[in-house]
Amino acid sequence: MQDMKGFLLRTAAAIVCAAAAIIRLFVSRKGGILLISCQSDEPSQDILDLEAAIRGTRVTSETTVEQRLPLAACAPCASGISDIPYVKVMAGRMDRSIGGAFSFTGKLLSMLKEIAAAKVVVLDAYCPAVSIPGKMDRQKVVQIWHAPEAIKKFSLQIVDTPAGYDSLTTRILKMHRNYDFILCPSNATLPFFEKAFGYPENAFVKYGLPSLDRLGVIKRPERGEPDTPERVRVKTAIYEKYPDLDASAGKRPLTIVYAPTFRDGADVDAAGLAHAFEKAMPDAVIVLKLHPLAAAKKAEFVDINVKEIRQENEPRVITDNKFPLIGWYAAADIVITDYSGAAVEAAAAGVASYYYIYDIDEYKERRGLNVDLRDEAVGKYAFKDANELARQALSDFAEEKGPKYDYGALSEFADKYLEVPLTGNTQRLAEFLLNC
C-alpha cells in the first residue's frame, strides 16, 4: 500500500515539476508581487490588506531591510523610488483527498503560471506550486503562516501523527521547501518555528500581520483612557445584532466569548462549559465562536453540542457566525479559549482570558503542544474542570468595584510571545516585500 502511495505521489510531483518547467519557458517575468492565500478558496483579510498596502506604497532607498529584521537581515535592494508594476492575488485550498487533488489541478496550473511571472511570492500556508518545483532564480518567497503564534504544534512538528501528514507524503511533496523568509512573532516562538518549517534561525523575520493592526484599534484601553472610535464602532454593531448584551437595555450582563481550537474531528465541550456558568454565573451570556474549520465543515459533533446548549440555556448562549472573533474582543468581558491562537490574540487585546484545557492530555498525545499554558504567567487561569473555571471567573468579576483579574500576568504572557507592535504592521510588511 505504501509502495503504491509513494509511486502515485512521486508521479504527481514529477508532473508538477514538468509543468512548471514548461510554463517557465513561455512566461515572462512581470517583476511584481504574487500573494497566494492557501487556507481557503477566498483570499484572507490579511492578504487583501497587504495587497492594498503594496499598491499604495512607494519605497525609497532610505527604507532599508536591516531596520526591520531583529531575527534576520538581507541587503536592501531599493534604489531611489521603486514602483511595483504588478500585484496579483490568488486563493485556493487543496483538500486531503484524491478527489481534492484532481479538482485542484486547474488552480495549481494557474498558480504555476503566476509564480513564474513574479519576483516575490507571499504564502499563508504550504503551497505545492512553490515547494515542489525547483527554486526560481532571483525570486523571493515569503511565508506568513502562523505569524502571530504557535501554541499548538503544526506542520513538520506533527508529521506521522493523527493531525498531520505522514513522513512519506511530507518528503515527496517537499513540504515547506524554497522559502527565503518566514515571519515569526518573537524570540520565544523561534524554536517552535524552526522545527515546524525546518529552517535555521537566519530564515526568520520579526514582522506582524495586518490582523495585529486590526487588533490594536480595538484593544482594551488603559485605565482612564476612552475607547478608540473603532472599538466603539465594533461594539455598537455587535449590540445592534445582540441588544441583550447592551448596557442601555439595563444592567449589562457579563459577556463571555468561548473560542475553542479545531480538534480534528474530536468533540468540543461547549455544553459542559455552558452548564458550569449557568450554575456559577446565571446572568452571564456565553458567545460560542467555533473555529472557522469546524464551522465550515458543519461537523455533526458541533451541531449536537450547539443544539444541547440552545435547548437548555436558550437565553444565555449565542452561537455567532456574523462577527469575526477579533471583533468580539471589543465587546467581551472574558475570553475562554485553549490551544488556539486566540490565547495570544486575546491577551494582546487586554481581554481577561481563561483556558479550558479539559482534554490537554489527549491533545498532547494526538497533536502536541509548544506551549503548556499552565507553565506560563497566566497558568493560574488554566483549568481542566469547567466548574472550577466558572468559580474562578465568579471570584474575579463578582465585585462591583472592579474585577480582581490579574491583567499584569496577561500582559506578561502577551509580551513574551508577541514582540511585534499592534500598529503599523501592514505598512512595514508591505515595505519589506517591496524591498525583496
C-alpha positions as CSV (number, residue, x, y, z in Angstrom):
1,M,0.0,0.0,0.0
2,Q,2.8,2.4,0.9
3,D,4.7,1.5,-2.3
4,M,1.6,2.4,-4.4
5,K,1.1,5.6,-2.5
6,G,4.7,6.5,-2.9
7,F,4.5,5.8,-6.6
8,L,1.4,8.0,-7.1
9,L,2.9,10.8,-5.1
10,R,6.2,10.7,-7.0
11,T,4.3,10.7,-10.3
12,A,2.2,13.7,-9.3
13,A,5.3,15.6,-8.1
14,A,7.1,14.8,-11.3
15,I,4.1,16.1,-13.3
16,V,4.1,19.3,-11.3
17,C,7.9,19.8,-11.9
18,A,7.5,19.2,-15.6
19,A,4.5,21.5,-15.9
20,A,6.5,24.2,-14.0
21,A,9.5,23.8,-16.3
22,I,7.3,24.1,-19.5
23,I,5.4,27.1,-18.1
24,R,8.6,28.9,-17.2
25,L,9.8,28.7,-20.8
26,F,6.9,30.7,-22.1
27,V,6.0,33.1,-19.2
28,S,7.8,36.4,-19.0
29,R,8.7,37.8,-15.6
30,K,6.5,40.8,-14.7
31,G,8.7,41.7,-11.8
32,G,5.8,42.1,-9.3
33,I,4.4,40.5,-6.2
34,L,2.1,37.5,-6.0
35,L,0.0,37.0,-2.9
36,I,-1.4,33.4,-2.5
37,S,-4.0,32.6,0.1
38,C,-3.7,28.8,0.6
39,Q,-6.1,28.2,3.5
40,S,-9.4,28.7,1.7
41,D,-10.8,29.4,-1.8
42,E,-11.2,33.1,-0.9
43,P,-8.3,35.5,0.0
44,S,-7.8,36.1,3.7
45,Q,-8.2,39.6,5.0
46,D,-4.5,39.7,5.7
47,I,-3.8,39.0,2.1
48,L,-6.3,41.6,0.9
49,D,-4.9,44.2,3.4
50,L,-1.4,43.5,2.1
51,E,-2.4,43.9,-1.5
52,A,-4.0,47.3,-0.7
53,A,-0.9,48.5,1.2
54,I,1.5,47.4,-1.5
55,R,-0.4,49.2,-4.2
56,G,-0.3,52.4,-2.2
57,T,3.3,52.2,-1.1
58,R,6.3,53.8,-2.7
59,V,9.7,52.7,-1.3
60,T,12.8,54.9,-1.2
61,S,16.4,53.9,-0.7
62,E,16.0,55.0,3.0
63,T,13.6,52.1,3.7
64,T,16.2,49.5,4.4
65,V,15.6,45.9,5.3
66,E,18.1,45.9,8.2
67,Q,15.9,48.4,10.1
68,R,13.1,45.8,10.2
69,L,14.8,42.5,10.9
70,P,15.7,41.6,14.5
71,L,15.9,37.9,13.6
72,A,17.4,38.0,10.1
73,A,18.7,40.5,7.6
74,C,19.3,40.8,3.9
75,A,20.7,43.6,1.8
76,P,18.3,46.4,0.8
77,C,17.6,46.4,-2.8
78,A,15.6,49.6,-3.3
79,S,17.3,52.3,-5.3
80,G,15.7,55.7,-5.5
81,I,11.9,55.4,-5.9
82,S,10.5,52.0,-6.7
83,D,7.0,51.4,-8.1
84,I,5.5,47.9,-8.3
85,P,4.1,47.4,-11.8
86,Y,2.2,44.3,-10.9
87,V,0.4,42.8,-7.9
88,K,-1.7,39.7,-8.1
89,V,-3.9,37.9,-5.5
90,M,-4.8,34.2,-5.8
91,A,-6.6,31.8,-3.4
92,G,-7.1,28.1,-3.3
93,R,-7.0,25.2,-0.8
94,M,-6.5,21.6,-1.7
95,D,-8.5,19.0,0.3
96,R,-6.6,16.0,1.6
97,S,-8.2,13.5,-0.7
98,I,-7.7,12.1,-4.2
99,G,-10.7,14.0,-5.4
100,G,-9.5,17.1,-3.8
101,A,-6.1,16.8,-5.6
102,F,-7.8,16.3,-9.0
103,S,-10.2,19.3,-8.5
104,F,-7.2,21.4,-7.5
105,T,-5.3,20.7,-10.8
106,G,-6.6,23.8,-12.7
107,K,-5.9,26.1,-9.8
108,L,-2.4,24.6,-9.4
109,L,-1.6,25.3,-13.1
110,S,-2.8,28.9,-12.7
111,M,-0.6,29.2,-9.7
112,L,2.5,27.9,-11.5
113,K,1.9,30.4,-14.3
114,E,1.6,33.4,-11.9
115,I,4.6,32.2,-9.8
116,A,6.7,32.0,-12.9
117,A,5.9,35.7,-13.6
118,A,6.5,37.1,-10.1
119,K,9.6,38.3,-8.4
120,V,8.2,38.0,-4.9
121,V,5.7,35.3,-3.7
122,V,3.8,35.5,-0.4
123,L,2.1,32.5,1.1
124,D,-0.1,31.9,4.1
125,A,0.3,28.1,4.2
126,Y,2.0,25.2,2.4
127,C,1.7,25.7,-1.4
128,P,2.7,22.7,-3.7
129,A,3.2,25.1,-6.6
130,V,6.0,26.8,-4.7
131,S,7.6,23.9,-2.8
132,I,7.6,21.0,-5.3
133,P,9.3,22.6,-8.4
134,G,12.9,23.8,-8.2
135,K,13.6,27.3,-6.8
136,M,13.5,30.0,-9.4
137,D,16.4,32.4,-9.8
138,R,16.1,36.0,-8.5
139,Q,12.8,35.2,-6.8
140,K,12.0,35.6,-3.1
141,V,9.3,33.5,-1.3
142,V,7.9,34.8,2.0
143,Q,5.8,32.6,4.3
144,I,3.5,34.3,6.7
145,W,1.6,31.2,8.1
146,H,1.2,31.1,11.9
147,A,2.9,34.5,12.2
148,P,1.1,35.6,15.4
149,E,1.5,32.4,17.4
150,A,2.4,28.7,17.8
151,I,0.6,27.5,20.9
152,K,0.0,24.0,19.4
153,K,2.4,22.1,17.2
154,F,1.9,22.3,13.5
155,S,3.3,21.4,10.1
156,L,6.5,19.4,10.3
157,Q,6.1,19.1,14.1
158,I,3.1,16.8,13.7
159,V,4.4,14.6,10.9
160,D,3.2,10.9,11.4
161,T,0.6,12.0,14.0
162,P,-3.2,11.8,13.5
163,A,-3.3,15.5,12.9
164,G,-0.6,15.7,10.3
165,Y,0.7,14.2,7.1
166,D,2.8,11.0,7.1
167,S,6.6,11.3,6.5
168,L,6.4,9.8,3.0
169,T,3.9,12.4,1.8
170,T,5.9,15.2,3.5
171,R,9.2,14.1,1.9
172,I,7.8,13.6,-1.6
173,L,5.8,16.8,-1.7
174,K,8.8,18.7,-0.3
175,M,6.7,20.5,2.2
176,H,7.9,24.0,3.1
177,R,10.8,24.0,0.7
178,N,12.0,27.1,-1.2
179,Y,11.3,29.8,1.3
180,D,13.6,32.8,1.7
181,F,11.9,34.4,4.7
182,I,9.4,33.2,7.3
183,L,7.5,35.6,9.6
184,C,8.0,34.9,13.3
185,P,6.4,36.9,16.2
186,S,9.0,36.5,19.0
187,N,12.3,35.0,20.1
188,A,10.3,32.7,22.5
189,T,8.4,31.3,19.5
190,L,11.5,30.9,17.2
191,P,12.5,27.4,18.3
192,F,9.0,26.1,17.6
193,F,9.0,27.7,14.1
194,E,12.5,26.3,13.3
195,K,11.1,22.8,13.9
196,A,7.7,23.4,12.2
197,F,9.2,24.8,9.0
198,G,12.6,23.0,9.0
199,Y,14.7,26.2,8.6
200,P,17.6,27.7,10.5
201,E,17.3,30.9,12.6
202,N,18.5,33.2,9.9
203,A,15.4,32.5,7.7
204,F,13.0,34.1,10.2
205,V,12.0,37.8,10.2
206,K,10.1,39.5,13.0
207,Y,7.1,41.2,11.3
208,G,3.5,41.3,12.3
209,L,0.4,40.6,10.1
210,P,-2.2,43.2,9.2
211,S,-4.6,41.4,11.6
212,L,-2.5,42.8,14.5
213,D,-3.3,46.3,13.3
214,R,-7.0,45.4,13.4
215,L,-6.4,44.0,16.9
216,G,-4.6,47.2,18.0
217,V,-7.5,49.5,17.3
218,I,-9.9,47.5,19.4
219,K,-7.5,46.8,22.2
220,R,-8.9,47.3,25.7
221,P,-7.9,50.9,26.7
222,E,-5.6,51.6,29.6
223,R,-7.4,52.6,32.8
224,G,-8.9,56.1,32.5
225,E,-8.5,56.2,28.7
226,P,-11.5,56.3,26.4
227,D,-12.4,53.6,23.8
228,T,-11.0,54.1,20.3
229,P,-13.5,55.1,17.6
230,E,-13.1,51.7,16.0
231,R,-13.7,49.9,19.3
232,V,-16.9,51.9,19.8
233,R,-18.0,51.1,16.2
234,V,-17.4,47.4,16.6
235,K,-19.2,47.2,19.9
236,T,-22.2,49.2,18.5
237,A,-22.5,46.8,15.6
238,I,-22.5,43.8,18.0
239,Y,-25.0,45.4,20.3
240,E,-27.3,46.2,17.4
241,K,-27.3,42.5,16.4
242,Y,-27.5,41.3,20.1
243,P,-29.3,44.0,22.1
244,D,-29.4,41.9,25.2
245,L,-25.7,42.5,25.6
246,D,-26.0,46.3,25.7
247,A,-25.9,48.2,28.9
248,S,-28.6,50.6,27.6
249,A,-31.2,47.9,28.0
250,G,-30.5,47.8,31.8
251,K,-27.6,46.2,33.7
252,R,-25.2,44.9,31.2
253,P,-24.6,41.1,31.6
254,L,-21.1,39.7,31.7
255,T,-20.2,38.7,28.2
256,I,-18.1,35.6,27.9
257,V,-16.7,34.5,24.5
258,Y,-15.7,30.8,24.1
259,A,-13.4,30.3,21.2
260,P,-12.1,26.6,21.2
261,T,-9.5,25.5,18.7
262,F,-10.2,23.0,15.9
263,R,-9.8,19.5,17.3
264,D,-9.5,17.5,14.0
265,G,-12.9,15.9,14.4
266,A,-12.8,15.4,18.2
267,D,-15.6,16.8,20.5
268,V,-15.7,20.4,21.8
269,D,-17.1,20.6,25.3
270,A,-19.1,23.8,24.8
271,A,-22.1,22.2,26.6
272,G,-20.1,21.4,29.8
273,L,-18.8,25.0,29.9
274,A,-22.2,26.5,29.4
275,H,-23.7,24.3,32.2
276,A,-20.9,25.3,34.6
277,F,-21.5,29.0,34.0
278,E,-25.3,28.5,34.3
279,K,-24.7,27.4,37.9
280,A,-22.0,29.8,38.9
281,M,-22.9,33.0,37.0
282,P,-26.5,32.6,35.7
283,D,-26.7,36.2,34.5
284,A,-23.7,35.8,32.2
285,V,-24.0,35.3,28.4
286,I,-21.8,32.9,26.6
287,V,-20.9,33.6,22.9
288,L,-19.8,30.5,21.1
289,K,-17.2,31.2,18.4
290,L,-16.3,28.0,16.6
291,H,-13.0,27.6,14.8
292,P,-13.5,28.5,11.1
293,L,-12.7,24.9,10.0
294,A,-15.2,23.5,12.4
295,A,-17.9,26.0,11.3
296,A,-17.1,25.4,7.6
297,K,-17.3,21.6,7.9
298,K,-20.5,21.8,10.0
299,A,-19.4,18.6,11.7
300,E,-22.0,16.6,13.4
301,F,-20.4,16.9,16.9
302,V,-20.7,20.7,16.6
303,D,-24.4,20.6,15.7
304,I,-25.1,18.2,18.6
305,N,-23.4,20.4,21.2
306,V,-25.0,23.6,19.9
307,K,-28.5,22.1,19.9
308,E,-28.0,20.9,23.5
309,I,-27.0,24.3,24.7
310,R,-29.7,26.2,22.8
311,Q,-32.4,23.9,24.2
312,E,-31.4,24.1,27.8
313,N,-29.9,27.6,28.0
314,E,-31.6,29.4,25.1
315,P,-31.5,33.0,26.5
316,R,-27.9,32.8,27.8
317,V,-26.0,31.3,24.8
318,I,-25.3,32.9,21.5
319,T,-23.8,30.9,18.6
320,D,-22.4,33.8,16.5
321,N,-21.4,33.5,12.8
322,K,-21.7,37.1,11.9
323,F,-18.7,38.8,13.5
324,P,-15.1,37.7,13.4
325,L,-13.5,36.7,16.7
326,I,-11.2,39.7,16.7
327,G,-14.3,41.9,16.7
328,W,-15.6,40.2,19.9
329,Y,-12.5,41.3,21.8
330,A,-14.1,44.8,21.8
331,A,-17.3,43.5,23.4
332,A,-16.1,40.6,25.6
333,D,-15.5,40.9,29.3
334,I,-13.9,37.4,29.3
335,V,-12.5,35.2,26.6
336,I,-12.2,31.5,27.2
337,T,-10.0,29.5,24.8
338,D,-7.5,26.7,24.9
339,Y,-4.6,25.9,22.5
340,S,-5.9,28.3,19.9
341,G,-4.1,31.4,18.7
342,A,-6.9,33.3,20.4
343,A,-4.9,32.7,23.6
344,V,-2.2,35.2,22.3
345,E,-4.6,37.5,20.5
346,A,-7.0,38.0,23.4
347,A,-4.0,38.6,25.8
348,A,-2.6,41.2,23.4
349,A,-6.0,42.8,23.2
350,G,-6.1,43.0,27.0
351,V,-9.2,40.9,27.5
352,A,-9.4,38.8,30.6
353,S,-8.6,35.3,29.5
354,Y,-9.3,31.8,30.9
355,Y,-8.2,28.5,29.4
356,Y,-10.5,25.4,29.3
357,I,-8.0,22.6,28.7
358,Y,-10.2,19.7,29.7
359,D,-8.5,17.4,27.1
360,I,-4.9,18.6,27.4
361,D,-3.5,15.1,28.0
362,E,-5.3,13.6,25.0
363,Y,-4.5,16.7,22.9
364,K,-0.8,16.4,23.7
365,E,-0.8,12.8,22.7
366,R,-2.8,13.3,19.5
367,R,-1.2,16.5,18.2
368,G,1.3,18.0,20.7
369,L,1.8,21.5,22.2
370,N,4.6,24.0,22.1
371,V,3.2,26.0,25.0
372,D,1.6,24.5,28.1
373,L,-0.5,27.4,29.4
374,R,-0.2,26.0,32.9
375,D,3.5,26.9,32.9
376,E,3.0,30.5,31.8
377,A,2.3,33.7,33.7
378,V,-1.4,33.0,33.1
379,G,-1.2,29.5,34.3
380,K,-3.5,30.1,37.3
381,Y,-6.3,30.7,34.8
382,A,-5.9,27.3,33.0
383,F,-8.4,24.7,34.2
384,K,-9.3,21.1,33.2
385,D,-12.6,21.3,35.1
386,A,-15.3,23.7,33.8
387,N,-16.8,24.2,37.3
388,E,-13.5,25.3,38.7
389,L,-13.0,27.8,35.8
390,A,-16.5,29.2,36.3
391,R,-16.0,29.6,40.1
392,Q,-12.6,31.5,39.5
393,A,-14.3,33.8,37.0
394,L,-17.1,34.5,39.5
395,S,-14.4,35.3,42.1
396,D,-12.6,37.6,39.8
397,F,-15.6,39.5,38.4
398,A,-18.2,39.4,41.2
399,E,-17.2,42.6,42.9
400,E,-18.9,45.8,41.6
401,K,-15.8,47.9,42.4
402,G,-13.9,46.2,39.6
403,P,-12.5,42.8,38.6
404,K,-9.7,41.2,40.5
405,Y,-8.3,39.6,37.4
406,D,-4.5,39.8,37.1
407,Y,-4.1,41.8,33.9
408,G,-0.4,42.1,34.7
409,A,0.1,38.4,34.2
410,L,-1.9,38.6,31.0
411,S,0.3,41.4,29.6
412,E,3.5,39.4,30.6
413,F,2.2,36.4,28.6
414,A,1.3,38.6,25.6
415,D,4.7,40.3,25.6
416,K,6.6,37.0,25.7
417,Y,5.0,35.5,22.6
418,L,4.2,38.7,20.6
419,E,7.1,41.1,20.4
420,V,5.8,42.9,17.3
421,P,3.6,46.0,17.9
422,L,-0.1,46.3,17.4
423,T,0.3,49.2,14.9
424,G,1.9,49.8,11.6
425,N,2.4,46.1,10.7
426,T,0.7,46.3,7.4
427,Q,2.8,49.1,6.1
428,R,6.1,47.7,7.5
429,L,5.4,44.3,5.9
430,A,4.4,45.9,2.6
431,E,7.7,47.8,2.6
432,F,9.7,44.7,3.3
433,L,8.0,42.8,0.4
434,L,8.8,45.7,-1.9
435,N,12.4,45.7,-0.9
436,C,12.6,42.0,-1.6
